[in-house]
């Protein structure tokens, strides 16, 4: 293996490691530290967050937030948002 190929392999490894580290260190978008210290049940916290996002940014943003926090599909998250009071 020549010098150029070694350099390319090293660059690829560095890029992959940086990507993985950036994904691991990134907090969930739209969440605040209070979410992690809240003593309320997780479903109640999710409902409060979803209502706040819905009221501030609309239903689509709230559906995106719920999907991101729960891993649910689009239909499940939409039903959840539609079911909030």
mmCIF file of the N, C-alpha and C atoms, coordinates in Angstrom:
data_MODEL
# 
_entry.id   MODEL 
# 
loop_
_atom_site.group_PDB 
_atom_site.id 
_atom_site.type_symbol 
_atom_site.label_atom_id 
_atom_site.label_alt_id 
_atom_site.label_comp_id 
_atom_site.label_asym_id 
_atom_site.label_entity_id 
_atom_site.label_seq_id 
_atom_site.pdbx_PDB_ins_code 
_atom_site.Cartn_x 
_atom_site.Cartn_y 
_atom_site.Cartn_z 
_atom_site.occupancy 
_atom_site.B_iso_or_equiv 
_atom_site.pdbx_formal_charge 
_atom_site.auth_seq_id 
_atom_site.auth_comp_id 
_atom_site.auth_asym_id 
_atom_site.auth_atom_id 
_atom_site.pdbx_PDB_model_num 
ATOM 1   N N  . UNK A 1 1  ? 0.864   -1.168 0.000  1.00 0.00 ? 1  UNK A N  1 
ATOM 2   C CA . UNK A 1 1  ? 0.000   0.000  0.000  1.00 0.00 ? 1  UNK A CA 1 
ATOM 3   C C  . UNK A 1 1  ? 0.908   1.229  0.000  1.00 0.00 ? 1  UNK A C  1 
ATOM 4   N N  . UNK A 1 2  ? 0.622   2.146  -0.919 1.00 0.00 ? 2  UNK A N  1 
ATOM 5   C CA . UNK A 1 2  ? 1.438   3.338  -1.046 1.00 0.00 ? 2  UNK A CA 1 
ATOM 6   C C  . UNK A 1 2  ? 1.075   4.408  -0.031 1.00 0.00 ? 2  UNK A C  1 
ATOM 7   N N  . UNK A 1 3  ? 1.868   5.454  -0.006 1.00 0.00 ? 3  UNK A N  1 
ATOM 8   C CA . UNK A 1 3  ? 1.677   6.559  0.934  1.00 0.00 ? 3  UNK A CA 1 
ATOM 9   C C  . UNK A 1 3  ? 0.317   7.224  0.748  1.00 0.00 ? 3  UNK A C  1 
ATOM 10  N N  . UNK A 1 4  ? -0.089  7.447  -0.491 1.00 0.00 ? 4  UNK A N  1 
ATOM 11  C CA . UNK A 1 4  ? -1.363  8.116  -0.769 1.00 0.00 ? 4  UNK A CA 1 
ATOM 12  C C  . UNK A 1 4  ? -2.539  7.292  -0.253 1.00 0.00 ? 4  UNK A C  1 
ATOM 13  N N  . UNK A 1 5  ? -2.470  5.982  -0.415 1.00 0.00 ? 5  UNK A N  1 
ATOM 14  C CA . UNK A 1 5  ? -3.555  5.123  0.043  1.00 0.00 ? 5  UNK A CA 1 
ATOM 15  C C  . UNK A 1 5  ? -3.633  5.101  1.572  1.00 0.00 ? 5  UNK A C  1 
ATOM 16  N N  . UNK A 1 6  ? -2.502  5.121  2.243  1.00 0.00 ? 6  UNK A N  1 
ATOM 17  C CA . UNK A 1 6  ? -2.477  5.170  3.705  1.00 0.00 ? 6  UNK A CA 1 
ATOM 18  C C  . UNK A 1 6  ? -3.102  6.476  4.193  1.00 0.00 ? 6  UNK A C  1 
ATOM 19  N N  . UNK A 1 7  ? -2.761  7.569  3.536  1.00 0.00 ? 7  UNK A N  1 
ATOM 20  C CA . UNK A 1 7  ? -3.318  8.874  3.910  1.00 0.00 ? 7  UNK A CA 1 
ATOM 21  C C  . UNK A 1 7  ? -4.830  8.864  3.733  1.00 0.00 ? 7  UNK A C  1 
ATOM 22  N N  . UNK A 1 8  ? -5.311  8.298  2.642  1.00 0.00 ? 8  UNK A N  1 
ATOM 23  C CA . UNK A 1 8  ? -6.761  8.241  2.389  1.00 0.00 ? 8  UNK A CA 1 
ATOM 24  C C  . UNK A 1 8  ? -7.452  7.397  3.452  1.00 0.00 ? 8  UNK A C  1 
ATOM 25  N N  . UNK A 1 9  ? -6.897  6.255  3.797  1.00 0.00 ? 9  UNK A N  1 
ATOM 26  C CA . UNK A 1 9  ? -7.497  5.396  4.824  1.00 0.00 ? 9  UNK A CA 1 
ATOM 27  C C  . UNK A 1 9  ? -7.533  6.121  6.166  1.00 0.00 ? 9  UNK A C  1 
ATOM 28  N N  . UNK A 1 10 ? -6.464  6.795  6.530  1.00 0.00 ? 10 UNK A N  1 
ATOM 29  C CA . UNK A 1 10 ? -6.417  7.527  7.792  1.00 0.00 ? 10 UNK A CA 1 
ATOM 30  C C  . UNK A 1 10 ? -7.461  8.646  7.797  1.00 0.00 ? 10 UNK A C  1 
ATOM 31  N N  . UNK A 1 11 ? -7.590  9.363  6.696  1.00 0.00 ? 11 UNK A N  1 
ATOM 32  C CA . UNK A 1 11 ? -8.586  10.444 6.616  1.00 0.00 ? 11 UNK A CA 1 
ATOM 33  C C  . UNK A 1 11 ? -10.006 9.894  6.755  1.00 0.00 ? 11 UNK A C  1 
ATOM 34  N N  . UNK A 1 12 ? -10.280 8.784  6.110  1.00 0.00 ? 12 UNK A N  1 
ATOM 35  C CA . UNK A 1 12 ? -11.615 8.187  6.201  1.00 0.00 ? 12 UNK A CA 1 
ATOM 36  C C  . UNK A 1 12 ? -11.906 7.767  7.646  1.00 0.00 ? 12 UNK A C  1 
ATOM 37  N N  . UNK A 1 13 ? -10.945 7.151  8.295  1.00 0.00 ? 13 UNK A N  1 
ATOM 38  C CA . UNK A 1 13 ? -11.136 6.729  9.691  1.00 0.00 ? 13 UNK A CA 1 
ATOM 39  C C  . UNK A 1 13 ? -11.375 7.940  10.588 1.00 0.00 ? 13 UNK A C  1 
ATOM 40  N N  . UNK A 1 14 ? -10.612 8.998  10.392 1.00 0.00 ? 14 UNK A N  1 
ATOM 41  C CA . UNK A 1 14 ? -10.784 10.210 11.202 1.00 0.00 ? 14 UNK A CA 1 
ATOM 42  C C  . UNK A 1 14 ? -12.157 10.816 10.967 1.00 0.00 ? 14 UNK A C  1 
ATOM 43  N N  . UNK A 1 15 ? -12.596 10.873 9.730  1.00 0.00 ? 15 UNK A N  1 
ATOM 44  C CA . UNK A 1 15 ? -13.915 11.454 9.417  1.00 0.00 ? 15 UNK A CA 1 
ATOM 45  C C  . UNK A 1 15 ? -15.019 10.623 10.059 1.00 0.00 ? 15 UNK A C  1 
ATOM 46  N N  . UNK A 1 16 ? -14.927 9.313  9.964  1.00 0.00 ? 16 UNK A N  1 
ATOM 47  C CA . UNK A 1 16 ? -15.951 8.452  10.573 1.00 0.00 ? 16 UNK A CA 1 
ATOM 48  C C  . UNK A 1 16 ? -15.970 8.621  12.085 1.00 0.00 ? 16 UNK A C  1 
ATOM 49  N N  . UNK A 1 17 ? -14.811 8.659  12.703 1.00 0.00 ? 17 UNK A N  1 
ATOM 50  C CA . UNK A 1 17 ? -14.758 8.852  14.156 1.00 0.00 ? 17 UNK A CA 1 
ATOM 51  C C  . UNK A 1 17 ? -15.335 10.198 14.569 1.00 0.00 ? 17 UNK A C  1 
ATOM 52  N N  . UNK A 1 18 ? -15.011 11.253 13.841 1.00 0.00 ? 18 UNK A N  1 
ATOM 53  C CA . UNK A 1 18 ? -15.570 12.571 14.150 1.00 0.00 ? 18 UNK A CA 1 
ATOM 54  C C  . UNK A 1 18 ? -17.082 12.578 14.006 1.00 0.00 ? 18 UNK A C  1 
ATOM 55  N N  . UNK A 1 19 ? -17.572 11.929 12.975 1.00 0.00 ? 19 UNK A N  1 
ATOM 56  C CA . UNK A 1 19 ? -19.012 11.845 12.771 1.00 0.00 ? 19 UNK A CA 1 
ATOM 57  C C  . UNK A 1 19 ? -19.677 11.115 13.941 1.00 0.00 ? 19 UNK A C  1 
ATOM 58  N N  . UNK A 1 20 ? -19.127 9.975  14.322 1.00 0.00 ? 20 UNK A N  1 
ATOM 59  C CA . UNK A 1 20 ? -19.713 9.206  15.423 1.00 0.00 ? 20 UNK A CA 1 
ATOM 60  C C  . UNK A 1 20 ? -19.651 9.962  16.744 1.00 0.00 ? 20 UNK A C  1 
ATOM 61  N N  . UNK A 1 21 ? -18.551 10.647 16.995 1.00 0.00 ? 21 UNK A N  1 
ATOM 62  C CA . UNK A 1 21 ? -18.435 11.434 18.225 1.00 0.00 ? 21 UNK A CA 1 
ATOM 63  C C  . UNK A 1 21 ? -19.402 12.602 18.233 1.00 0.00 ? 21 UNK A C  1 
ATOM 64  N N  . UNK A 1 22 ? -19.606 13.242 17.100 1.00 0.00 ? 22 UNK A N  1 
ATOM 65  C CA . UNK A 1 22 ? -20.533 14.370 17.056 1.00 0.00 ? 22 UNK A CA 1 
ATOM 66  C C  . UNK A 1 22 ? -21.965 13.903 17.279 1.00 0.00 ? 22 UNK A C  1 
ATOM 67  N N  . UNK A 1 23 ? -22.315 12.715 16.786 1.00 0.00 ? 23 UNK A N  1 
ATOM 68  C CA . UNK A 1 23 ? -23.655 12.178 17.001 1.00 0.00 ? 23 UNK A CA 1 
ATOM 69  C C  . UNK A 1 23 ? -23.873 11.818 18.468 1.00 0.00 ? 23 UNK A C  1 
ATOM 70  N N  . UNK A 1 24 ? -22.860 11.287 19.119 1.00 0.00 ? 24 UNK A N  1 
ATOM 71  C CA . UNK A 1 24 ? -22.995 10.872 20.517 1.00 0.00 ? 24 UNK A CA 1 
ATOM 72  C C  . UNK A 1 24 ? -23.045 12.061 21.458 1.00 0.00 ? 24 UNK A C  1 
ATOM 73  N N  . UNK A 1 25 ? -22.367 13.140 21.129 1.00 0.00 ? 25 UNK A N  1 
ATOM 74  C CA . UNK A 1 25 ? -22.276 14.289 22.020 1.00 0.00 ? 25 UNK A CA 1 
ATOM 75  C C  . UNK A 1 25 ? -23.427 15.262 21.835 1.00 0.00 ? 25 UNK A C  1 
ATOM 76  N N  . UNK A 1 26 ? -24.196 15.117 20.774 1.00 0.00 ? 26 UNK A N  1 
ATOM 77  C CA . UNK A 1 26 ? -25.258 16.068 20.472 1.00 0.00 ? 26 UNK A CA 1 
ATOM 78  C C  . UNK A 1 26 ? -26.485 15.800 21.339 1.00 0.00 ? 26 UNK A C  1 
ATOM 79  N N  . UNK A 1 27 ? -26.987 16.801 22.070 1.00 0.00 ? 27 UNK A N  1 
ATOM 80  C CA . UNK A 1 27 ? -28.217 16.604 22.846 1.00 0.00 ? 27 UNK A CA 1 
ATOM 81  C C  . UNK A 1 27 ? -29.411 16.553 21.911 1.00 0.00 ? 27 UNK A C  1 
ATOM 82  N N  . UNK A 1 28 ? -30.503 16.016 22.380 1.00 0.00 ? 28 UNK A N  1 
ATOM 83  C CA . UNK A 1 28 ? -31.716 16.000 21.599 1.00 0.00 ? 28 UNK A CA 1 
ATOM 84  C C  . UNK A 1 28 ? -32.158 17.431 21.333 1.00 0.00 ? 28 UNK A C  1 
ATOM 85  N N  . UNK A 1 29 ? -32.447 17.732 20.090 1.00 0.00 ? 29 UNK A N  1 
ATOM 86  C CA . UNK A 1 29 ? -32.851 19.100 19.786 1.00 0.00 ? 29 UNK A CA 1 
ATOM 87  C C  . UNK A 1 29 ? -34.234 19.364 20.367 1.00 0.00 ? 29 UNK A C  1 
ATOM 88  N N  . UNK A 1 30 ? -34.425 20.560 20.836 1.00 0.00 ? 30 UNK A N  1 
ATOM 89  C CA . UNK A 1 30 ? -35.709 20.945 21.389 1.00 0.00 ? 30 UNK A CA 1 
ATOM 90  C C  . UNK A 1 30 ? -35.925 20.525 22.828 1.00 0.00 ? 30 UNK A C  1 
ATOM 91  N N  . UNK A 1 31 ? -34.930 19.927 23.444 1.00 0.00 ? 31 UNK A N  1 
ATOM 92  C CA . UNK A 1 31 ? -35.099 19.527 24.836 1.00 0.00 ? 31 UNK A CA 1 
ATOM 93  C C  . UNK A 1 31 ? -34.272 20.432 25.719 1.00 0.00 ? 31 UNK A C  1 
ATOM 94  N N  . UNK A 1 32 ? -34.708 20.569 26.924 1.00 0.00 ? 32 UNK A N  1 
ATOM 95  C CA . UNK A 1 32 ? -33.972 21.381 27.870 1.00 0.00 ? 32 UNK A CA 1 
ATOM 96  C C  . UNK A 1 32 ? -33.451 20.478 28.985 1.00 0.00 ? 32 UNK A C  1 
ATOM 97  N N  . UNK A 1 33 ? -32.470 20.917 29.745 1.00 0.00 ? 33 UNK A N  1 
ATOM 98  C CA . UNK A 1 33 ? -31.973 20.100 30.847 1.00 0.00 ? 33 UNK A CA 1 
ATOM 99  C C  . UNK A 1 33 ? -33.050 19.753 31.862 1.00 0.00 ? 33 UNK A C  1 
ATOM 100 N N  . UNK A 1 34 ? -34.096 20.564 31.953 1.00 0.00 ? 34 UNK A N  1 
ATOM 101 C CA . UNK A 1 34 ? -35.168 20.293 32.911 1.00 0.00 ? 34 UNK A CA 1 
ATOM 102 C C  . UNK A 1 34 ? -35.868 18.977 32.616 1.00 0.00 ? 34 UNK A C  1 
ATOM 103 N N  . UNK A 1 35 ? -35.863 18.552 31.360 1.00 0.00 ? 35 UNK A N  1 
ATOM 104 C CA . UNK A 1 35 ? -36.505 17.297 30.995 1.00 0.00 ? 35 UNK A CA 1 
ATOM 105 C C  . UNK A 1 35 ? -35.848 16.136 31.725 1.00 0.00 ? 35 UNK A C  1 
ATOM 106 N N  . UNK A 1 36 ? -34.547 16.191 31.881 1.00 0.00 ? 36 UNK A N  1 
ATOM 107 C CA . UNK A 1 36 ? -33.820 15.083 32.468 1.00 0.00 ? 36 UNK A CA 1 
ATOM 108 C C  . UNK A 1 36 ? -33.848 15.109 33.996 1.00 0.00 ? 36 UNK A C  1 
ATOM 109 N N  . UNK A 1 37 ? -34.197 16.222 34.594 1.00 0.00 ? 37 UNK A N  1 
ATOM 110 C CA . UNK A 1 37 ? -34.254 16.303 36.049 1.00 0.00 ? 37 UNK A CA 1 
ATOM 111 C C  . UNK A 1 37 ? -35.691 16.326 36.548 1.00 0.00 ? 37 UNK A C  1 
ATOM 112 N N  . UNK A 1 38 ? -36.639 16.276 35.655 1.00 0.00 ? 38 UNK A N  1 
ATOM 113 C CA . UNK A 1 38 ? -38.048 16.330 36.024 1.00 0.00 ? 38 UNK A CA 1 
ATOM 114 C C  . UNK A 1 38 ? -38.448 15.030 36.711 1.00 0.00 ? 38 UNK A C  1 
ATOM 115 N N  . UNK A 1 39 ? -39.200 15.121 37.794 1.00 0.00 ? 39 UNK A N  1 
ATOM 116 C CA . UNK A 1 39 ? -39.602 13.931 38.532 1.00 0.00 ? 39 UNK A CA 1 
ATOM 117 C C  . UNK A 1 39 ? -40.971 13.420 38.104 1.00 0.00 ? 39 UNK A C  1 
ATOM 118 N N  . UNK A 1 40 ? -41.618 14.102 37.179 1.00 0.00 ? 40 UNK A N  1 
ATOM 119 C CA . UNK A 1 40 ? -42.911 13.636 36.687 1.00 0.00 ? 40 UNK A CA 1 
ATOM 120 C C  . UNK A 1 40 ? -42.712 12.421 35.789 1.00 0.00 ? 40 UNK A C  1 
ATOM 121 N N  . UNK A 1 41 ? -43.764 11.625 35.605 1.00 0.00 ? 41 UNK A N  1 
ATOM 122 C CA . UNK A 1 41 ? -43.655 10.481 34.695 1.00 0.00 ? 41 UNK A CA 1 
ATOM 123 C C  . UNK A 1 41 ? -43.295 10.938 33.284 1.00 0.00 ? 41 UNK A C  1 
ATOM 124 N N  . UNK A 1 42 ? -42.579 10.100 32.548 1.00 0.00 ? 42 UNK A N  1 
ATOM 125 C CA . UNK A 1 42 ? -42.099 10.461 31.220 1.00 0.00 ? 42 UNK A CA 1 
ATOM 126 C C  . UNK A 1 42 ? -43.237 10.798 30.265 1.00 0.00 ? 42 UNK A C  1 
ATOM 127 N N  . UNK A 1 43 ? -44.368 10.097 30.350 1.00 0.00 ? 43 UNK A N  1 
ATOM 128 C CA . UNK A 1 43 ? -45.475 10.390 29.441 1.00 0.00 ? 43 UNK A CA 1 
ATOM 129 C C  . UNK A 1 43 ? -46.080 11.763 29.718 1.00 0.00 ? 43 UNK A C  1 
ATOM 130 N N  . UNK A 1 44 ? -46.093 12.176 30.977 1.00 0.00 ? 44 UNK A N  1 
ATOM 131 C CA . UNK A 1 44 ? -46.598 13.506 31.317 1.00 0.00 ? 44 UNK A CA 1 
ATOM 132 C C  . UNK A 1 44 ? -45.647 14.595 30.812 1.00 0.00 ? 44 UNK A C  1 
ATOM 133 N N  . UNK A 1 45 ? -44.353 14.346 30.936 1.00 0.00 ? 45 UNK A N  1 
ATOM 134 C CA . UNK A 1 45 ? -43.359 15.300 30.441 1.00 0.00 ? 45 UNK A CA 1 
ATOM 135 C C  . UNK A 1 45 ? -43.471 15.428 28.931 1.00 0.00 ? 45 UNK A C  1 
ATOM 136 N N  . UNK A 1 46 ? -43.630 14.306 28.237 1.00 0.00 ? 46 UNK A N  1 
ATOM 137 C CA . UNK A 1 46 ? -43.785 14.333 26.781 1.00 0.00 ? 46 UNK A CA 1 
ATOM 138 C C  . UNK A 1 46 ? -45.019 15.132 26.381 1.00 0.00 ? 46 UNK A C  1 
ATOM 139 N N  . UNK A 1 47 ? -46.105 14.942 27.095 1.00 0.00 ? 47 UNK A N  1 
ATOM 140 C CA . UNK A 1 47 ? -47.335 15.678 26.786 1.00 0.00 ? 47 UNK A CA 1 
ATOM 141 C C  . UNK A 1 47 ? -47.134 17.182 26.972 1.00 0.00 ? 47 UNK A C  1 
ATOM 142 N N  . UNK A 1 48 ? -46.449 17.569 28.044 1.00 0.00 ? 48 UNK A N  1 
ATOM 143 C CA . UNK A 1 48 ? -46.191 18.991 28.286 1.00 0.00 ? 48 UNK A CA 1 
ATOM 144 C C  . UNK A 1 48 ? -45.315 19.565 27.182 1.00 0.00 ? 48 UNK A C  1 
ATOM 145 N N  . UNK A 1 49 ? -44.252 18.838 26.827 1.00 0.00 ? 49 UNK A N  1 
ATOM 146 C CA . UNK A 1 49 ? -43.370 19.299 25.753 1.00 0.00 ? 49 UNK A CA 1 
ATOM 147 C C  . UNK A 1 49 ? -44.118 19.396 24.432 1.00 0.00 ? 49 UNK A C  1 
ATOM 148 N N  . UNK A 1 50 ? -44.916 18.376 24.114 1.00 0.00 ? 50 UNK A N  1 
ATOM 149 C CA . UNK A 1 50 ? -45.639 18.355 22.842 1.00 0.00 ? 50 UNK A CA 1 
ATOM 150 C C  . UNK A 1 50 ? -46.629 19.513 22.753 1.00 0.00 ? 50 UNK A C  1 
ATOM 151 N N  . UNK A 1 51 ? -47.329 19.787 23.839 1.00 0.00 ? 51 UNK A N  1 
ATOM 152 C CA . UNK A 1 51 ? -48.264 20.924 23.833 1.00 0.00 ? 51 UNK A CA 1 
ATOM 153 C C  . UNK A 1 51 ? -47.516 22.244 23.630 1.00 0.00 ? 51 UNK A C  1 
ATOM 154 N N  . UNK A 1 52 ? -46.382 22.386 24.307 1.00 0.00 ? 52 UNK A N  1 
ATOM 155 C CA . UNK A 1 52 ? -45.607 23.620 24.182 1.00 0.00 ? 52 UNK A CA 1 
ATOM 156 C C  . UNK A 1 52 ? -45.101 23.813 22.751 1.00 0.00 ? 52 UNK A C  1 
ATOM 157 N N  . UNK A 1 53 ? -44.598 22.753 22.149 1.00 0.00 ? 53 UNK A N  1 
ATOM 158 C CA . UNK A 1 53 ? -44.115 22.844 20.766 1.00 0.00 ? 53 UNK A CA 1 
ATOM 159 C C  . UNK A 1 53 ? -45.278 23.128 19.825 1.00 0.00 ? 53 UNK A C  1 
ATOM 160 N N  . UNK A 1 54 ? -46.405 22.427 20.026 1.00 0.00 ? 54 UNK A N  1 
ATOM 161 C CA . UNK A 1 54 ? -47.583 22.646 19.181 1.00 0.00 ? 54 UNK A CA 1 
ATOM 162 C C  . UNK A 1 54 ? -48.078 24.083 19.268 1.00 0.00 ? 54 UNK A C  1 
ATOM 163 N N  . UNK A 1 55 ? -48.144 24.619 20.486 1.00 0.00 ? 55 UNK A N  1 
ATOM 164 C CA . UNK A 1 55 ? -48.635 25.985 20.659 1.00 0.00 ? 55 UNK A CA 1 
ATOM 165 C C  . UNK A 1 55 ? -47.667 27.019 20.095 1.00 0.00 ? 55 UNK A C  1 
ATOM 166 N N  . UNK A 1 56 ? -46.375 26.738 20.185 1.00 0.00 ? 56 UNK A N  1 
ATOM 167 C CA . UNK A 1 56 ? -45.376 27.697 19.717 1.00 0.00 ? 56 UNK A CA 1 
ATOM 168 C C  . UNK A 1 56 ? -45.108 27.595 18.218 1.00 0.00 ? 56 UNK A C  1 
ATOM 169 N N  . UNK A 1 57 ? -45.083 26.362 17.690 1.00 0.00 ? 57 UNK A N  1 
ATOM 170 C CA . UNK A 1 57 ? -44.610 26.176 16.315 1.00 0.00 ? 57 UNK A CA 1 
ATOM 171 C C  . UNK A 1 57 ? -45.582 25.443 15.408 1.00 0.00 ? 57 UNK A C  1 
ATOM 172 N N  . UNK A 1 58 ? -46.675 24.937 15.946 1.00 0.00 ? 58 UNK A N  1 
ATOM 173 C CA . UNK A 1 58 ? -47.650 24.251 15.118 1.00 0.00 ? 58 UNK A CA 1 
ATOM 174 C C  . UNK A 1 58 ? -47.598 22.742 15.260 1.00 0.00 ? 58 UNK A C  1 
ATOM 175 N N  . UNK A 1 59 ? -48.605 22.105 14.657 1.00 0.00 ? 59 UNK A N  1 
ATOM 176 C CA . UNK A 1 59 ? -48.778 20.659 14.802 1.00 0.00 ? 59 UNK A CA 1 
ATOM 177 C C  . UNK A 1 59 ? -47.666 19.868 14.126 1.00 0.00 ? 59 UNK A C  1 
ATOM 178 N N  . UNK A 1 60 ? -47.191 20.329 12.985 1.00 0.00 ? 60 UNK A N  1 
ATOM 179 C CA . UNK A 1 60 ? -46.145 19.587 12.277 1.00 0.00 ? 60 UNK A CA 1 
ATOM 180 C C  . UNK A 1 60 ? -44.874 19.527 13.109 1.00 0.00 ? 60 UNK A C  1 
ATOM 181 N N  . UNK A 1 61 ? -44.494 20.649 13.695 1.00 0.00 ? 61 UNK A N  1 
ATOM 182 C CA . UNK A 1 61 ? -43.303 20.668 14.551 1.00 0.00 ? 61 UNK A CA 1 
ATOM 183 C C  . UNK A 1 61 ? -43.508 19.776 15.778 1.00 0.00 ? 61 UNK A C  1 
ATOM 184 N N  . UNK A 1 62 ? -44.716 19.758 16.307 1.00 0.00 ? 62 UNK A N  1 
ATOM 185 C CA . UNK A 1 62 ? -45.001 18.912 17.470 1.00 0.00 ? 62 UNK A CA 1 
ATOM 186 C C  . UNK A 1 62 ? -44.906 17.436 17.105 1.00 0.00 ? 62 UNK A C  1 
ATOM 187 N N  . UNK A 1 63 ? -45.396 17.068 15.938 1.00 0.00 ? 63 UNK A N  1 
ATOM 188 C CA . UNK A 1 63 ? -45.295 15.680 15.474 1.00 0.00 ? 63 UNK A CA 1 
ATOM 189 C C  . UNK A 1 63 ? -43.824 15.297 15.323 1.00 0.00 ? 63 UNK A C  1 
ATOM 190 N N  . UNK A 1 64 ? -43.022 16.186 14.734 1.00 0.00 ? 64 UNK A N  1 
ATOM 191 C CA . UNK A 1 64 ? -41.588 15.918 14.591 1.00 0.00 ? 64 UNK A CA 1 
ATOM 192 C C  . UNK A 1 64 ? -40.929 15.736 15.954 1.00 0.00 ? 64 UNK A C  1 
ATOM 193 N N  . UNK A 1 65 ? -41.306 16.582 16.902 1.00 0.00 ? 65 UNK A N  1 
ATOM 194 C CA . UNK A 1 65 ? -40.739 16.494 18.253 1.00 0.00 ? 65 UNK A CA 1 
ATOM 195 C C  . UNK A 1 65 ? -41.082 15.151 18.902 1.00 0.00 ? 65 UNK A C  1 
ATOM 196 N N  . UNK A 1 66 ? -42.332 14.763 18.813 1.00 0.00 ? 66 UNK A N  1 
ATOM 197 C CA . UNK A 1 66 ? -42.766 13.500 19.415 1.00 0.00 ? 66 UNK A CA 1 
ATOM 198 C C  . UNK A 1 66 ? -42.058 12.324 18.747 1.00 0.00 ? 66 UNK A C  1 
ATOM 199 N N  . UNK A 1 67 ? -41.927 12.368 17.429 1.00 0.00 ? 67 UNK A N  1 
ATOM 200 C CA . UNK A 1 67 ? -41.229 11.281 16.722 1.00 0.00 ? 67 UNK A CA 1 
ATOM 201 C C  . UNK A 1 67 ? -39.779 11.183 17.169 1.00 0.00 ? 67 UNK A C  1 
ATOM 202 N N  . UNK A 1 68 ? -39.148 12.339 17.343 1.00 0.00 ? 68 UNK A N  1 
ATOM 203 C CA . UNK A 1 68 ? -37.742 12.349 17.738 1.00 0.00 ? 68 UNK A CA 1 
ATOM 204 C C  . UNK A 1 68 ? -37.568 11.822 19.164 1.00 0.00 ? 68 UNK A C  1 
ATOM 205 N N  . UNK A 1 69 ? -38.464 12.192 20.048 1.00 0.00 ? 69 UNK A N  1 
ATOM 206 C CA . UNK A 1 69 ? -38.333 11.794 21.457 1.00 0.00 ? 69 UNK A CA 1 
ATOM 207 C C  . UNK A 1 69 ? -38.722 10.341 21.689 1.00 0.00 ? 69 UNK A C  1 
ATOM 208 N N  . UNK A 1 70 ? -39.639 9.788  20.864 1.00 0.00 ? 70 UNK A N  1 
ATOM 209 C CA . UNK A 1 70 ? -40.163 8.454  21.132 1.00 0.00 ? 70 UNK A CA 1 
ATOM 210 C C  . UNK A 1 70 ? -39.709 7.394  20.148 1.00 0.00 ? 70 UNK A C  1 
ATOM 211 N N  . UNK A 1 71 ? -39.345 7.803  18.935 1.00 0.00 ? 71 UNK A N  1 
ATOM 212 C CA . UNK A 1 71 ? -39.018 6.833  17.896 1.00 0.00 ? 71 UNK A CA 1 
ATOM 213 C C  . UNK A 1 71 ? -40.259 6.292  17.200 1.00 0.00 ? 71 UNK A C  1 
ATOM 214 N N  . UNK A 1 72 ? -41.425 6.874  17.475 1.00 0.00 ? 72 UNK A N  1 
ATOM 215 C CA . UNK A 1 72 ? -42.667 6.432  16.851 1.00 0.00 ? 72 UNK A CA 1 
ATOM 216 C C  . UNK A 1 72 ? -42.677 6.793  15.376 1.00 0.00 ? 72 UNK A C  1 
ATOM 217 N N  . UNK A 1 73 ? -43.571 6.151  14.645 1.00 0.00 ? 73 UNK A N  1 
ATOM 218 C CA . UNK A 1 73 ? -43.791 6.468  13.241 1.00 0.00 ? 73 UNK A CA 1 
ATOM 219 C C  . UNK A 1 73 ? -44.644 7.725  13.110 1.00 0.00 ? 73 UNK A C  1 
ATOM 220 N N  . UNK A 1 74 ? -44.801 8.156  11.868 1.00 0.00 ? 74 UNK A N  1 
ATOM 221 C CA . UNK A 1 74 ? -45.546 9.385  11.584 1.00 0.00 ? 74 UNK A CA 1 
ATOM 222 C C  . UNK A 1 74 ? -46.997 9.282  12.049 1.00 0.00 ? 74 UNK A C  1 
ATOM 223 N N  . UNK A 1 75 ? -47.656 8.176  11.725 1.00 0.00 ? 75 UNK A N  1 
ATOM 224 C CA . UNK A 1 75 ? -49.075 8.029  12.084 1.00 0.00 ? 75 UNK A CA 1 
ATOM 225 C C  . UNK A 1 75 ? -49.266 8.003  13.603 1.00 0.00 ? 75 UNK A C  1 
ATOM 226 N N  . UNK A 1 76 ? -48.401 7.292  14.312 1.00 0.00 ? 76 UNK A N  1 
ATOM 227 C CA . UNK A 1 76 ? -48.514 7.230  15.775 1.00 0.00 ? 76 UNK A CA 1 
ATOM 228 C C  . UNK A 1 76 ? -48.337 8.598  16.404 1.00 0.00 ? 76 UNK A C  1 
ATOM 229 N N  . UNK A 1 77 ? -47.320 9.321  15.944 1.00 0.00 ? 77 UNK A N  1 
ATOM 230 C CA . UNK A 1 77 ? -47.053 10.645 16.511 1.00 0.00 ? 77 UNK A CA 1 
ATOM 231 C C  . UNK A 1 77 ? -48.191 11.611 16.201 1.00 0.00 ? 77 UNK A C  1 
ATOM 232 N N  . UNK A 1 78 ? -48.727 11.536 14.990 1.00 0.00 ? 78 UNK A N  1 
ATOM 233 C CA . UNK A 1 78 ? -49.845 12.418 14.621 1.00 0.00 ? 78 UNK A CA 1 
ATOM 234 C C  . UNK A 1 78 ? -51.068 12.123 15.478 1.00 0.00 ? 78 UNK A C  1 
ATOM 235 N N  . UNK A 1 79 ? -51.372 10.837 15.694 1.00 0.00 ? 79 UNK A N  1 
ATOM 236 C CA . UNK A 1 79 ? -52.508 10.475 16.567 1.00 0.00 ? 79 UNK A CA 1 
ATOM 237 C C  . UNK A 1 79 ? -52.282 10.999 17.981 1.00 0.00 ? 79 UNK A C  1 
ATOM 238 N N  . UNK A 1 80 ? -51.050 10.927 18.455 1.00 0.00 ? 80 UNK A N  1 
ATOM 239 C CA . UNK A 1 80 ? -50.736 11.425 19.800 1.00 0.00 ? 80 UNK A CA 1 
ATOM 240 C C  . UNK A 1 80 ? -51.002 12.916 19.882 1.00 0.00 ? 80 UNK A C  1 
ATOM 241 N N  . UNK A 1 81 ? -50.510 13.683 18.917 1.00 0.00 ? 81 UNK A N  1 
ATOM 242 C CA . UNK A 1 81 ? -50.709 15.137 18.906 1.00 0.00 ? 81 UNK A CA 1 
ATOM 243 C C  . UNK A 1 81 ? -52.194 15.461 18.774 1.00 0.00 ? 81 UNK A C  1 
ATOM 244 N N  . UNK A 1 82 ? -52.901 14.750 17.899 1.00 0.00 ? 82 UNK A N  1 
ATOM 245 C CA . UNK A 1 82 ? -54.341 14.999 17.724 1.00 0.00 ? 82 UNK A CA 1 
ATOM 246 C C  . UNK A 1 82 ? -55.120 14.679 19.002 1.00 0.00 ? 82 UNK A C  1 
ATOM 247 N N  . UNK A 1 83 ? -54.601 13.761 19.825 1.00 0.00 ? 83 UNK A N  1 
ATOM 248 C CA . UNK A 1 83 ? -55.286 13.376 21.050 1.00 0.00 ? 83 UNK A CA 1 
ATOM 249 C C  . UNK A 1 83 ? -55.012 14.298 22.234 1.00 0.00 ? 83 UNK A C  1 
ATOM 250 N N  . UNK A 1 84 ? -54.043 15.204 22.103 1.00 0.00 ? 84 UNK A N  1 
ATOM 251 C CA . UNK A 1 84 ? -53.781 16.128 23.198 1.00 0.00 ? 84 UNK A CA 1 
ATOM 252 C C  . UNK A 1 84 ? -54.913 17.140 23.302 1.00 0.00 ? 84 UNK A C  1 
ATOM 253 N N  . UNK A 1 85 ? -55.226 17.559 24.529 1.00 0.00 ? 85 UNK A N  1 
ATOM 254 C CA . UNK A 1 85 ? -56.317 18.531 24.705 1.00 0.00 ? 85 UNK A CA 1 
ATOM 255 C C  . UNK A 1 85 ? -55.920 19.916 24.291 1.00 0.00 ? 85 UNK A C  1 
# 
